[in-house]
Amino acid sequence: MILWSSIGVLLAIVLAALFVSRSISRPVLKLKENIVLLSKGELPSDVHIQANDTLGGITQALNLLIHNFSNALHFASEIEKGN
């Protein structure tokens, strides 16, 4: 009886750990993909990650960087046109 209870608790812990690790790794991978696009000179769309922690702050900073790059590209395009 104790053995089955221990196995059940262990299984619950493993499943919880998998859930937590995926909930952290997926947004981080999404941020990484967009940073790689920026490093290649491509301008990705805004990143949408719902988080009120450090990950959310990093997402907001990346979106601001994308927005500022977009503005700079638009400004350079206008200068090139002579406007």
C-alpha positions in Angstrom: 0.0 0.0 0.0 2.8 2.4 0.9 4.6 1.5 -2.3 1.7 2.5 -4.5 1.2 5.7 -2.6 4.9 6.5 -3.0 4.7 5.8 -6.8 1.6 8.0 -7.1 3.3 10.9 -5.3 6.4 10.5 -7.4 4.4 10.4 -10.6 2.5 13.6 -9.5 5.8 15.3 -8.8 7.3 14.3 -12.2 4.2 15.6 -14.0 4.2 18.9 -12.1 7.9 19.3 -12.9 7.2 18.7 -16.6 4.4 21.2 -16.6 6.5 23.9 -14.9 9.5 23.4 -17.2 7.3 23.6 -20.3 5.6 26.7 -19.1 9.0 28.4 -18.7 10.8 27.0 -21.7 8.1 27.7 -24.4 8.1 31.5 -23.8 11.9 31.6 -23.6 12.2 29.7 -26.9 9.7 32.2 -28.5 11.8 35.1 -27.3 14.9 33.4 -28.6 13.4 32.9 -32.0 12.6 36.6 -32.3 16.0 37.7 -31.1 17.6 35.4 -33.7 15.4 37.1 -36.4 16.6 40.5 -35.2 20.2 39.3 -35.3 19.7 38.3 -39.0 18.3 41.8 -39.8 14.7 40.7 -40.0 12.1 42.6 -38.1 9.7 40.2 -36.3 6.2 41.2 -35.2 5.5 41.9 -31.6 6.0 39.0 -29.2 2.8 38.1 -27.2 3.6 36.4 -23.9 1.4 36.9 -20.9 3.6 37.2 -17.9 3.9 39.6 -15.0 7.4 38.5 -13.9 10.9 38.9 -15.3 9.9 37.1 -18.5 7.1 39.6 -19.0 9.6 42.5 -18.5 12.0 40.9 -21.1 9.1 40.5 -23.5 8.1 44.2 -23.1 11.8 45.3 -23.6 12.0 43.1 -26.8 8.8 44.6 -28.1 10.1 48.1 -27.4 13.3 47.2 -29.3 11.3 45.9 -32.3 9.1 49.0 -32.3 12.2 51.4 -32.1 13.9 49.5 -34.9 10.7 49.8 -37.0 10.6 53.5 -36.4 14.3 53.9 -37.3 13.8 51.9 -40.5 10.8 54.1 -41.4 12.8 57.2 -40.7 15.7 56.0 -42.8 13.3 55.2 -45.7 11.8 58.7 -45.5 15.3 60.3 -45.6 16.1 58.1 -48.6 13.0 59.4 -50.4 14.1 63.0 -49.6 11.2 63.7 -47.2 
